[in-house]
Amino acid sequence: MSWFQLDPGSVAERARTAGRPSEIPSLGRSAWRGILGFTLVSIAGFVPWAVFGRWFYRHVGEAGLYIVCAATFIGSCGPLMHRLIVGPGSLSRFYKLFGLSFAAYSVAWIVGWMSLRGHPGSLVGLFAGTALMGWMLAKAFDATARTWSLIAILFVLNSLGYFIGGVVEGAVIRLKDLSSLGITRPVQVVTAKLLWGVFYGLGFGAGLGVAFHLCQKPHRAALAALTGAGSGTPSAHSAEPAKEGRET
């Protein structure tokens, strides 16, 4: 059973009731939507740590800081990313699904990181978090047969963005005196941390775009069939997803 009425039949029924054609995105469009949207979300989500980290560490502790970061991710995601869900009514459903799955991901990452620290803690947290998120996406879209594919996509791309971002952050922080360029040490450190957010967003955003697209193959087919039935003839929209379905 799907969550939040995100199964193919419910999506097609909402589109039929709306009485207007629904966008049927390609894999490339979904990936770019995830990359661009989540990169902006990630920059916002890294701001509490990068800019206000010392204050949060003193007043709410490390776990409190991470909770604030997670809340920023969830709160800013909807307007930028809700169209990863096809069909009408995507905004509220995206907030519900992403809010629930990213909260679970965040808790798993925080536990893994704070228990083991270093790369082992990061890897355990990333895997546990993406496993929970992948399972939740599969359940929500009634795509349980794709659960392990979703987990693999999310884990690999999320980990790439996370660790590349960490390398970039460390390299920028280690740069020698940049005062000749008008860059103070505090600005250098904040910039380095935000760059980690950029790469984290690029990697995880790509994973989210591909994962949401993979979950909704039957949904795109249902919308394409509905578009074709409404026009009386096969349309460009209905033909394209049919080809896409054979390729993905």
N, C-alpha and C positions, 0 to 999 in steps of 0.2 A: 504494500500500500504506500502511495506517495505521501509527501508532506505538503501542506499549504496549497493543495490543488495544483500541483505541478506535474501531474501525469499527462501523457499526450492527449487523452480524451478531454480532460478538463481545460487544457490550453486551447484545443480546437473549439470547444464549446464557447469559451470566452471570445475567441476571435469571430465566431459565427454571430454571437450576440452583438458584438461591437459593430459589425456590418461594414468593416473597412479592411483592406489588405494589411497583413502584418509583414514586417520585415523578416526575411529569411536569410540570415547572415552566412557568409562563407566561413571556412576555417580561418582564413587569413584575417577577415574582418573581426572575428571573435578574438583572435590572438592579439591583434593591435588594440582592440578596445580594452582588453585586459591589461596589456602592457602600459598603455598611456594612462588609463584610469588609475590603476593601482600604483603606478610610480608617483603620481601626484598625491594619492592617499598615503603612500609610504613616507614621503617627505614630511607631510603633516604629522604622521604618527611618530616620526623620529624627533620632532621638535621638542617635546617634553624632555627627552633624554639629552639631546644635543645642546639645547639652549638653557633649560632650567633644571638639568640633572642634579646639580649640587643642592638646590633648594629641596627637590623632591627626596633625595637621599636623606637629608637632615630631618625632614618633617613627616614623611610617610614611609620611608625605608625603600629598599630595593624592590620588594614585591609590589609595594604601592605604586612605585614609578612605572613598573611594567603594566600594571592594571590601567593606569592613566593612558599609557601609550596604546594599549589594546582598545580602550574606549574611544580614543581619537580615530583609530583605524575604522572601527565600526561606524562611528557617527558620520564620518566624511565619505563613506564609500558609495552610498545610494545614488546621488545625482550623477556620479561619474561612471558607475559600473552596472546599473540595474538592467541595462539593455543586453547584458549577457544572457538574461532570461528572455526567451522569445515569447511573443504574443502580448496581449493587453494585460494590464494590472501587474506589471513587472516590478514597480518601485517598492511597494509594500512587501511583496513576497521576497524580493532580494534582501531587503533589510532584515526580515525574519530569518531567512536561510543563512545569509552571510553572518548576521549577528550571532546566531546560535553556533554555527560551525567555526567561526573565527574565535569566539570565546572559548570553545573546547580546545582548539589549536593552541591558543595562548596559555591556557592552564597547563596543558601537557608540556609546552616548551618551557614555561617557568619552572615546573617541577623538575624536568630533566636538567636544565641549566643549573638551578640552584642546588641540585643533589650532587652532580658530578663535576661541574665547571669545565672550562676549557673546551677543546674540540669534542671530547667524548660527550660532555653534557649537551653541547650544541647539536650533535648528531642524534643523540637519543631523543632530545626534545623535538627536533625537526621531524624525525620519523614518526614519533608518537602523535604529534600534532597533525601532520599531513595524513596519517592513517585515519584518525578520527574525522578529519574534514572530508577525505575521499569517501569514507563510508556514509557520512551524512549526505553528501551530494548524491550518491547512488540511491539512497533511500528516498530522498526528496523527489527525484525525477523518475522514480520507479525503474532504475537502471542498475539493479544489483549485480547483474552479470558482468558489469564493467568495473566493479569495485576495485579490483587489484590494478587494473589499467589506470584508473584515476589516481590511486595512491602512488603508483610509480611515477606518473607524470608530475604530480604535485611535489613529491619528495625530491626528484632529480632537479627540476627547474628551480624550486625554492632553495635547495641547498647550493646550487650554482650561484644564484644571486646573493645569498647570504655570505658565503665564504669569499667570493670575489669582492664583494663589498667590504668585508673585513680586511682583506689584503690592501685594497685601495685606501681605506681609512688609516691603516697603519703606515702606509707609505707616505701619505700626505702629512701625517703628524710628525714623521721623522725628518721631513724636509728641514734644512738648515734655515738660519735667520732669513725671514722674508720681509723684514722691515723696510728694506730698500725698495720694495714694490708697494709699500704702503699697507702691508698686511700684518697686523699685530698677531701675537701668539694666540690670544683668545679667539680671534676671528679664524685663524688657521685651524684650531681644534674643532670649532663648531662646523666649519666647512667640511672637514674630514669626516665628521660623524654624519652630516647630512648626505655626503656622497655615498656612505654606506647605505643610507636609506634609498638613494637613487638606484643602486645596483640590486638591492633587495627587492625593490619594487619592480624592476625590469624582469628579474628572474621569476619571482612569485606571480607577477601579473601575467607573464606568458603562460605559466602553469594553470592559472585560474581560467584564462581565456580558452585554452585548449580543453581543459577539463569540463567546463560548462558546455562547450560545443559538443564534446564526445557524449555527454549525458543526454543531449537533446536531439539525437539523430531521428528517433521516431516522431518527435514533436515537429521537427522541420518537415518531415514527410507528410504529417497530418495537415499542417498549414498549407503546404504546396498543393495537396489534394483538394483542400477547401477552396483555394484560389482558383484552381482549374475548374472546379465544379461551379463556382460562381460566375465564371466568364463563359462557360459552355464549351470552351476549347482549351487545350493545354496552353498554358502561358509561359512566358520566359521565366517567371518565378518558379513555376512548377517543374519545368524541365531542368533548370540548373540544380536544384537540390537533389533531383533524381540521380544526376551524374555524380553529385557530391556524395550521395549515400553509397555509391559503388566504390568511391575512392577512399572513404574514411572508415 
